[in-house]
Amino acid sequence: MPGAIETKDTELIIENVGGGPGAPPVNGGRGGGGGDRKPGRNGKPSPNRYYTAIAIALVSILMFFMALASAFLVRKGNGGWTPVHLPLLLWFNTAVLLLSSVTLEMARKRLASNDPAGFRNLWLVTTGLGAVFLIGQLVAWGQLRSQGIYLATNPASSFFYIFTGAHALHLIGGVCALIYVARRNFDTAQITRSVAAEVTSYYWHFMDALWLFLLALLYLGK
């Protein structure tokens, strides 16, 4: 009968529109919420978030030290400046920090060549060199204090302690990152060891370059 045929056709149309057998998948086959995630290699999330985070962190640190450097130059130009005789130990500390950047890159090359033991050894050497630099800074501060030069002795000494102290605090963060990469089990992490090592290397090399800038600024204030 014509009426019965029309009813069956209507039921088939309703089934297809409502997601019945033969209907196309909703949202192109993507599940709710997780369809747009773009996993990186090995099924882990894209590392771009970590690169963005370290870039923001480095810019923030740079702005902080640029503000300190501007205050340093303005205060030095106002007169009444008594230069601080910088300890020679700072040159040794600088060489140690630069060497740590070399060993860090050597460690990353070992990791890329699938040599985890070599990577771990060189990474630990880098961590140790970072600790030696920090100890050397403490010794340099002790040498100044033995000469009667303290934070509040004069503006030049104040900036010396502020520059070196702020840099040391940020470098402690880098040492903690090195230890994290060395000890973390990345099998269950949201980031691979190679990406973590690369992001940490950006921070560490930035700390090296920042120290060279601060050292040049301190010698400018002599």
Rosetta silent file (secondary structure, phi, psi, omega in degrees, C-alpha in Angstrom):
SEQUENCE: MPGAIETKDTELIIENVGGGPGAPPVNGGRGGGGGDRKPGRNGKPSPNRYYTAIAIALVSILMFFMALASAFLVRKGNGGWTPVHLPLLLWFNTAVLLLSSVTLEMARKRLASNDPAGFRNLWLVTTGLGAVFLIGQLVAWGQLRSQGIYLATNPASSFFYIFTGAHALHLIGGVCALIYVARRNFDTAQITRSVAAEVTSYYWHFMDALWLFLLALLYLGK
SCORE:     score description
SCORE:     0.000 S_00000001
   1 L     0.000  145.260 -178.539    0.000    0.000    0.000 S_00000001
   2 H   -58.457  -41.360 -177.481    1.263    3.549   -0.748 S_00000001
   3 H   -64.273  -38.768 -179.385    0.816    4.700    2.874 S_00000001
   4 H   -68.264  -37.507  179.579    2.873    1.797    4.279 S_00000001
   5 H   -64.817  -43.638 -179.677    5.745    2.397    1.793 S_00000001
   6 H   -62.720  -38.364 -179.480    5.944    6.087    2.725 S_00000001
   7 H   -65.056  -42.544  179.478    6.074    5.207    6.458 S_00000001
   8 H   -65.348  -40.237  177.958    8.975    2.760    5.964 S_00000001
   9 H   -61.706  -40.623  179.944   10.913    5.336    3.882 S_00000001
  10 H   -64.452  -41.282  179.423   10.460    7.926    6.620 S_00000001
  11 H   -63.299  -38.299  179.203   11.717    5.504    9.297 S_00000001
  12 H   -65.698  -39.849  178.979   14.875    4.762    7.241 S_00000001
  13 H   -63.480  -44.078 -179.118   15.644    8.484    6.846 S_00000001
  14 H   -63.820  -40.259  179.930   15.237    9.086   10.592 S_00000001
  15 H   -62.718  -43.506 -178.404   17.575    6.151   11.420 S_00000001
  16 H   -67.643  -40.118  179.460   20.341    7.482    9.131 S_00000001
  17 H   -67.106  -35.556 -177.133   20.063   11.050   10.443 S_00000001
  18 L   -83.623    4.247  176.089   20.173    9.835   14.071 S_00000001
  19 L    94.461   23.433  178.477   23.386    7.840   13.678 S_00000001
  20 L   -76.072 -168.255 -179.652   21.971    4.410   12.914 S_00000001
  21 L   -57.871  130.877  177.925   23.556    1.755   10.698 S_00000001
  22 L    92.588   -8.563 -178.554   25.100    3.330    7.602 S_00000001
  23 L   -78.992  146.241  178.141   25.232    6.849    9.058 S_00000001
  24 L   -67.874  148.922 -179.727   28.495    8.817    8.729 S_00000001
  25 L   -66.080  146.313 -178.718   30.483    9.201   11.980 S_00000001
  26 H   -73.727  141.701  178.498   29.939   12.384   13.964 S_00000001
  27 H    58.513   34.844  175.416   32.747   15.039   13.823 S_00000001
  28 H    66.627   21.883  177.224   34.557   13.170   11.093 S_00000001
  29 H    92.009   -0.190  179.632   35.239   10.152   13.329 S_00000001
  30 L   -85.649  137.515  175.703   37.011   12.090   16.158 S_00000001
  31 L   -72.907  161.641 -179.162   36.099   11.263   19.718 S_00000001
  32 L   -68.858  126.375  171.042   35.032   14.020   22.060 S_00000001
  33 L    91.515  -43.089 -172.593   37.881   16.001   23.575 S_00000001
  34 L  -107.329    7.274 -175.457   40.986   14.089   22.450 S_00000001
  35 L   -72.834  -30.094 -175.429   40.676   14.180   18.648 S_00000001
  36 L   -91.188   -0.309  178.715   42.731   17.336   18.066 S_00000001
  37 L   -67.737  133.265 -179.763   45.819   16.384   20.125 S_00000001
  38 L  -105.920   96.231 -178.464   48.807   16.072   17.880 S_00000001
  39 E   -67.663  149.127  175.448   51.086   13.467   19.409 S_00000001
  40 L   -86.619 -154.952  178.729   54.787   13.696   18.792 S_00000001
  41 H   -68.553  152.631 -179.493   57.138   10.822   18.240 S_00000001
  42 H    61.815   22.338  177.109   56.552    7.634   20.207 S_00000001
  43 H    75.271    6.830 -179.828   52.946    8.670   20.785 S_00000001
  44 L   -87.954  157.607  179.273   53.927   11.393   23.286 S_00000001
  45 E   -57.666  156.981 -179.425   52.453   14.916   23.155 S_00000001
  46 L   -59.105  136.570 -179.423   54.137   17.424   20.862 S_00000001
  47 L   -75.340   -2.341 -176.599   57.310   18.898   22.436 S_00000001
  48 H   -58.243  -32.246  179.933   56.397   22.378   21.180 S_00000001
  49 H   -62.834  -35.331 -179.282   54.836   23.193   24.557 S_00000001
  50 H   -74.676  -37.206  176.087   58.168   22.653   26.282 S_00000001
  51 H   -65.337  -39.332  177.821   60.058   24.780   23.764 S_00000001
  52 H   -65.269  -41.766 -178.934   57.513   27.548   24.216 S_00000001
  53 H   -63.584  -43.661 -178.531   57.759   27.324   28.004 S_00000001
  54 H   -69.708  -33.429  177.601   61.569   27.566   28.038 S_00000001
  55 H   -64.051  -43.514  178.573   61.477   30.471   25.580 S_00000001
  56 H   -63.707  -41.943 -179.850   59.094   32.391   27.849 S_00000001
  57 H   -62.987  -43.338 -178.430   61.247   31.596   30.888 S_00000001
  58 H   -67.177  -39.190  177.343   64.446   32.788   29.200 S_00000001
  59 H   -63.634  -41.391  179.281   62.851   36.027   28.025 S_00000001
  60 H   -63.076  -44.078  178.897   61.574   36.701   31.552 S_00000001
  61 H   -64.314  -41.573  179.584   65.026   36.081   33.061 S_00000001
  62 H   -61.647  -43.316  179.062   66.650   38.272   30.422 S_00000001
  63 H   -62.560  -39.160  179.426   64.280   41.149   31.157 S_00000001
  64 H   -61.744  -47.711 -178.138   65.023   40.834   34.893 S_00000001
  65 H   -73.209  -29.575  175.636   68.785   41.044   34.403 S_00000001
  66 H   -66.418  -34.776  176.008   68.484   43.831   31.828 S_00000001
  67 H   -65.755  -41.849  176.421   66.612   45.856   34.429 S_00000001
  68 H   -63.722  -41.778 -179.881   69.435   45.223   36.919 S_00000001
  69 H   -63.965  -39.601  177.993   72.041   46.156   34.304 S_00000001
  70 H   -62.941  -43.982  177.892   70.228   49.420   33.537 S_00000001
  71 H   -62.753  -38.187  178.643   70.132   50.286   37.247 S_00000001
  72 H   -60.244  -48.639 -176.822   73.861   49.433   37.478 S_00000001
  73 H   -67.820  -38.958  178.860   74.809   51.797   34.636 S_00000001
  74 H   -64.773  -45.641 -178.840   72.602   54.609   35.909 S_00000001
  75 H   -65.896  -38.639  179.636   74.002   54.356   39.450 S_00000001
  76 H   -64.522  -35.068 -179.159   77.587   54.190   38.195 S_00000001
  77 H   -76.350  -10.198 -178.374   77.062   57.345   36.166 S_00000001
  78 L   -86.385   -1.339  178.550   75.808   59.308   39.175 S_00000001
  79 L    86.736  175.161 -178.631   79.256   59.466   40.827 S_00000001
  80 L    67.090   31.770 -174.968   80.439   58.319   44.222 S_00000001
  81 L   -99.370  121.983  177.489   81.379   54.949   42.753 S_00000001
  82 L  -107.732  105.982 -175.434   84.052   52.892   44.532 S_00000001
  83 L   -60.099  149.913  176.777   85.181   50.027   42.269 S_00000001
  84 L  -101.341  129.899  175.356   85.429   46.505   43.681 S_00000001
  85 L   -76.098  108.093 -174.641   88.603   44.541   43.046 S_00000001
  86 L   -72.502  137.336  179.170   87.136   41.352   41.597 S_00000001
  87 L   -63.264  141.645  177.491   88.662   38.084   42.818 S_00000001
  88 L   -64.089  -21.526  179.831   90.837   36.243   40.293 S_00000001
  89 H   -59.558  -23.734  179.700   88.873   33.115   41.182 S_00000001
  90 H   -61.457  -30.675  178.727   86.071   34.403   38.956 S_00000001
  91 H   -68.992  -40.752  175.966   88.172   33.553   35.905 S_00000001
  92 H   -62.922  -44.871  178.706   88.510   29.937   37.058 S_00000001
  93 H   -59.845  -38.981  178.767   84.771   29.788   37.745 S_00000001
  94 H   -63.805  -43.806  178.865   84.100   31.129   34.254 S_00000001
  95 H   -62.000  -39.381  178.541   86.305   28.467   32.659 S_00000001
  96 H   -62.827  -43.363 -178.298   84.488   25.760   34.640 S_00000001
  97 H   -66.555  -40.142  178.392   81.087   27.022   33.492 S_00000001
  98 H   -66.142  -38.632  177.975   82.160   27.176   29.838 S_00000001
  99 H   -63.656  -33.867  179.514   83.571   23.655   30.088 S_00000001
 100 H   -64.210  -33.012  176.644   80.226   22.453   31.432 S_00000001
 101 H   -66.808  -35.691  178.876   78.538   23.617   28.225 S_00000001
 102 H   -66.068  -48.320 -178.858   81.036   21.554   26.224 S_00000001
 103 H   -65.939  -31.285  177.834   80.434   18.390   28.247 S_00000001
 104 H   -64.485  -45.039  179.145   76.683   18.934   28.043 S_00000001
 105 H   -67.024  -35.271  175.173   76.763   18.994   24.253 S_00000001
 106 H   -62.814  -39.302  178.475   79.005   15.932   24.234 S_00000001
 107 H   -63.964  -41.799  179.989   76.432   14.172   26.412 S_00000001
 108 H   -64.814  -35.181  177.503   73.623   15.078   24.014 S_00000001
 109 H   -67.305  -37.507  176.431   75.604   13.666   21.101 S_00000001
 110 H   -64.591  -37.985  178.167   76.054   10.401   22.994 S_00000001
 111 H   -65.249  -41.538  179.547   72.316   10.291   23.604 S_00000001
 112 H   -66.419  -28.800  179.193   71.605   10.874   19.913 S_00000001
 113 L   -91.110   15.770  175.985   73.994    8.059   18.985 S_00000001
 114 L    61.141   47.378  176.419   72.128    5.663   21.327 S_00000001
 115 L  -122.643   77.972 -174.522   74.871    5.513   23.961 S_00000001
 116 H   -62.132  -34.841  179.956   72.948    5.893   27.250 S_00000001
 117 H   -66.625  -45.585  177.708   75.955    5.048   29.446 S_00000001
 118 H   -62.930  -39.557  176.883   78.145    7.661   27.768 S_00000001
 119 H   -60.458  -47.831 -176.443   75.325   10.186   27.985 S_00000001
 120 H   -62.717  -41.226 -178.772   74.820    9.560   31.686 S_00000001
 121 H   -65.075  -47.462 -179.591   78.517    9.887   32.502 S_00000001
 122 H   -69.164  -32.506  178.297   79.000   13.144   30.617 S_00000001
 123 H   -66.238  -39.943  177.632   75.708   14.497   31.946 S_00000001
 124 H   -68.002  -34.436  175.162   76.880   13.832   35.504 S_00000001
 125 H   -62.101  -43.518  177.656   80.187   15.561   34.698 S_00000001
 126 H   -59.851  -44.167  178.836   78.216   18.603   33.564 S_00000001
 127 H   -61.498  -43.096  178.760   76.217   18.537   36.785 S_00000001
 128 H   -63.222  -39.611  178.242   79.418   18.291   38.814 S_00000001
 129 H   -65.428  -36.849  175.626   80.967   21.233   36.960 S_00000001
 130 H   -62.219  -40.852  178.112   77.879   23.292   37.696 S_00000001
 131 H   -66.319  -38.326  178.078   78.258   22.474   41.383 S_00000001
 132 H   -62.815  -40.389  178.005   81.975   23.405   41.248 S_00000001
 133 H   -60.064  -45.787 -178.667   81.055   26.781   39.743 S_00000001
 134 H   -64.172  -40.847  177.469   78.588   27.469   42.557 S_00000001
 135 H   -63.971  -40.061  178.015   81.138   26.470   45.210 S_00000001
 136 H   -61.983  -36.340  177.269   83.685   28.711   43.506 S_00000001
 137 H   -65.996  -39.619  177.347   81.264   31.630   43.712 S_00000001
 138 H   -61.567  -41.520  179.205   80.842   31.027   47.436 S_00000001
 139 H   -65.004  -40.476  178.680   84.622   31.059   47.851 S_00000001
 140 H   -62.654  -40.535  176.346   84.863   34.315   45.867 S_00000001
 141 H   -63.311  -38.950  178.266   82.266   35.914   48.139 S_00000001
 142 H   -63.495  -37.002  178.278   84.275   34.723   51.131 S_00000001
 143 H   -64.497  -40.032  177.778   87.406   36.353   49.716 S_00000001
 144 H   -67.055  -40.691 -179.769   85.597   39.678   49.416 S_00000001
 145 H   -65.385  -33.592  177.695   84.203   39.407   52.927 S_00000001
 146 H   -66.671  -20.875  176.359   87.704   38.729   54.254 S_00000001
 147 L   -91.287    3.609 -179.438   88.671   42.093   52.737 S_00000001
 148 L    80.945   20.496 -179.459   85.807   43.800   54.535 S_00000001
 149 L  -105.542  114.395 -176.792   83.665   44.133   51.395 S_00000001
 150 L  -120.889 -179.033 -178.361   80.023   43.311   52.063 S_00000001
 151 L   -57.914  -42.273 -174.737   76.684   43.833   50.346 S_00000001
 152 L   -97.686   12.729 -177.944   76.138   47.263   51.943 S_00000001
 153 L   -64.460  -48.431  177.166   79.760   48.468   51.809 S_00000001
 154 L  -159.794  169.485 -178.279   79.218   50.627   48.707 S_00000001
 155 H   -58.014  -37.965 -178.602   77.050   50.641   45.550 S_00000001
 156 H   -64.448  -43.744  178.873   79.629   48.705   43.518 S_00000001
 157 H   -67.308  -34.303  177.783   79.821   45.887   46.056 S_00000001
 158 H   -61.083  -46.202 -179.869   76.030   45.822   46.301 S_00000001
 159 H   -67.934  -33.955  178.207   75.693   45.246   42.570 S_00000001
 160 H   -60.536  -50.287 -178.863   78.443   42.609   42.629 S_00000001
 161 H   -66.356  -37.254  179.953   76.612   40.533   45.223 S_00000001
 162 H   -66.378  -47.060 -179.722   73.226   41.102   43.563 S_00000001
 163 H   -61.108  -53.708 -175.285   74.462   40.106   40.090 S_00000001
 164 H   -69.272  -35.104  179.071   76.402   37.047   41.198 S_00000001
 165 H   -68.703  -43.845  179.115   73.785   35.980   43.747 S_00000001
 166 H   -64.993  -39.783  178.156   70.863   36.229   41.304 S_00000001
 167 H   -65.053  -41.312 -179.966   72.829   34.337   38.667 S_00000001
 168 H   -62.697  -39.619  178.591   73.767   31.630   41.184 S_00000001
 169 H   -62.514  -42.264  179.050   70.127   31.162   42.178 S_00000001
 170 H   -69.310  -33.117  179.041   69.117   30.701   38.552 S_00000001
 171 H   -71.108  -30.859  174.389   72.030   28.325   37.977 S_00000001
 172 H   -59.424  -39.470  175.420   70.871   26.206   40.926 S_00000001
 173 H   -60.053  -38.435  177.521   67.638   25.769   38.964 S_00000001
 174 H   -66.699  -39.639  177.357   69.737   24.547   36.033 S_00000001
 175 H   -63.059  -40.589  177.380   71.583   22.049   38.233 S_00000001
 176 H   -62.619  -38.034  177.899   68.231   20.744   39.480 S_00000001
 177 H   -66.194  -39.134  177.260   67.112   20.324   35.861 S_00000001
 178 H   -62.032  -43.362  179.065   70.286   18.377   35.068 S_00000001
 179 H   -64.609  -39.436  179.399   69.658   16.069   38.018 S_00000001
 180 H   -61.150  -46.264 -178.993   66.036   15.611   36.938 S_00000001
 181 H   -64.704  -35.139 -177.986   67.028   14.568   33.408 S_00000001
 182 H   -72.120  -34.900 -171.640   69.647   12.163   34.762 S_00000001
 183 H  -102.855  -15.020 -174.257   67.380   10.415   37.279 S_00000001
 184 L   -72.307  140.369  171.677   63.909   10.583   35.671 S_00000001
 185 L   -89.172  105.757 -173.718   62.333    7.476   34.202 S_00000001
 186 L   -86.552    1.554  178.983   61.096    8.782   30.860 S_00000001
 187 L   -64.672  -32.206 -178.744   59.287    5.587   29.864 S_00000001
 188 L  -111.350    9.512 -177.138   56.116    6.866   31.514 S_00000001
 189 L   -86.855  162.072  177.585   56.780   10.619   31.154 S_00000001
 190 L   -82.120    1.219 -177.611   54.977   13.023   28.845 S_00000001
 191 L  -137.809  145.798  178.674   58.346   14.063   27.393 S_00000001
 192 L   -82.019  160.567  179.834   61.215   12.085   25.928 S_00000001
 193 H   -64.168  -36.997 -178.646   64.696   12.191   27.423 S_00000001
 194 H   -65.214  -40.305  177.583   66.121   13.750   24.264 S_00000001
 195 H   -67.559  -42.326  178.564   63.609   16.626   24.366 S_00000001
 196 H   -61.533  -41.181  178.720   64.200   17.140   28.092 S_00000001
 197 H   -65.957  -38.603  179.965   67.961   17.224   27.496 S_00000001
 198 H   -66.890  -44.917  179.339   67.545   19.696   24.648 S_00000001
 199 H   -63.032  -42.223  178.435   65.316   22.045   26.648 S_00000001
 200 H   -63.729  -36.720  179.801   67.718   21.869   29.604 S_00000001
 201 H   -64.793  -36.247  176.949   70.648   22.633   27.304 S_00000001
 202 H   -59.623  -45.790 -178.723   68.932   25.844   26.147 S_00000001
 203 H   -65.560  -43.125 -176.136   68.647   27.003   29.740 S_00000001
 204 H   -66.183  -45.706  178.791   72.193   25.995   30.640 S_00000001
 205 H   -64.071  -35.255  176.735   73.823   27.699   27.645 S_00000001
 206 H   -63.443  -40.852  177.629   71.754   30.800   28.360 S_00000001
 207 H   -63.377  -36.487  176.542   73.112   30.843   31.925 S_00000001
 208 H   -63.297  -50.173 -179.279   76.655   30.628   30.518 S_00000001
 209 H   -62.796  -38.862  178.853   76.105   33.528   28.143 S_00000001
 210 H   -63.457  -40.062  179.143   74.416   35.537   30.879 S_00000001
 211 H   -64.001  -40.897  177.486   77.388   35.024   33.190 S_00000001
 212 H   -60.706  -39.990  178.262   79.810   36.289   30.503 S_00000001
 213 H   -64.624  -45.026 -179.010   77.645   39.397   30.107 S_00000001
 214 H   -66.531  -38.923  179.247   77.532   40.014   33.863 S_00000001
 215 H   -63.626  -42.532  177.415   81.275   39.472   34.234 S_00000001
 216 H   -63.579  -38.082  179.643   81.962   42.006   31.472 S_00000001
 217 H   -66.617  -40.059  179.230   79.585   44.450   33.160 S_00000001
 218 H   -66.381  -37.688  177.323   81.320   44.029   36.523 S_00000001
 219 H   -71.199  -29.511  174.846   84.715   44.677   34.963 S_00000001
 220 H   -64.130  -29.297 -178.014   83.243   47.727   33.259 S_00000001
 221 L   -85.266    3.399 -179.904   82.388   49.020   36.719 S_00000001
 222 L   -73.878    0.000    0.000   85.971   48.817   37.953 S_00000001
